[in-house]
Amino acid sequence: MWKVFLAFVSHRLLLLMVAFFALQSTGGAGTVADRFFDRVSEGPEAQQVQMLAHQPIGTVVTQTRNPLHWAAIFLSKVSGADVVACLLVLSNLLLLLFLWELYLLFSRMVTTDIATSGAIFALLWPTSYELSLGSSMTLACFFVVFSLRQAMEQQWWFAGPAAGLLALMDPVGLFLLPAYLYLFWSVQRFMPSSQWSRSLAIFIVPVVVGAFLSGRSPSDWLTLFDQSALLNLFQMQGAPGKALFSHSMAGQTISLIFFFLGAAGALFSNVNPMHRFFPFFVLFGLVCSTPFASLASRAPLAAVCMEGIASASSGMAARIVGTLMVLLGAYEVYSVFAS
């Protein structure tokens, strides 16, 4: 895991330097650090927590279904620190926890070296810089991997609440039900009916409750599925924006192909049937809950597919893939902050 932590520190420092260089090249009033913080504060999630920061905690809980926003506002009230700074700190801590959970999950499936490479690939994904800028995607990614790993270990009292919170904050939580049910069947199919029925209730009921409390009606869920990448592959278009990778049709297409290859790599490189098929279920949940134009940004939710990429890559191929992702990510950050 120390290699993953070292990669996290070095990669984030590199992207920070790229962002500072981009801001320096554009000029403007104030220091580069102040302008960086101002740009981060202009993000939609940062603006939302700033609007809610002066509200009572009870109002905050009813106004947003996002646990990361709750935590950032609570930390700001307790410490007196700026709420956007709290959001940045929490998102980076959660990113480390996400990578740690991903490494532990991969370690159950493959060797330590492959687990390390898979976690580093998830870190280097070109749009992963968003996870360090206060995005609630960081917490969603953590909940995805944590709930999957706890399900594999049959720790239903941990897996269920994590999956429920995921369904509360992000629609992918409900669309991961096939993945959850597949894992449950894989580890519980030989258990007595009284035991597996109780475990199933502990695991699945929180997902249904979280989806219900998310505020989405059945028609909202159907609309979301109707607009998903799964049903709109032949009406592909990029999202409006200034960045190169995350807002282009090519970026979405590359993301879909790359993660599909990762799921296929897990299918052919693993021996355990559970390990072979569940990345496909996770990828299916992603494309069912995500518009095609957002695939590149939301792809880390299916980071479990990176194990297949790491398993199928030789040493040289892995270095080439990692280098390309670093270059794409650096250019993405430069494009965002130079605009």
Buried (B, 14 or more C-beta within 10 A) or exposed (E): BEBBBEBBEEBBEBBBEBBBBBBBEEEEEEEBEEBBBEBBBEBEBBEBBBEBBEBEEEEBBEEBBBBBBBBBBBBBBEEEEBBBBBBBBBBBEBBBBBBBBBBBBBBEBBEEEBBBBBBBBBBBBBBBBBBBBBBBBBBBBBBBBBBBBBBBBBBBEBBBBBBBBBBBBBBBBBBBBBBBBBBBEBBBEEEEEEEBEEBBEBBBEBBBBBBEEBEBEEEEBEEBBEBBBBEBEEEBEBBEBEBBBBBBEEBBBBBBEBBBBBBBBBBEBBEEEBBBBBBBBBBBBBBBBBBBBBBBBBBBBBBBBBBBBBBBBEEEEBEEBBEEBBEBBBBBBBBBBBE
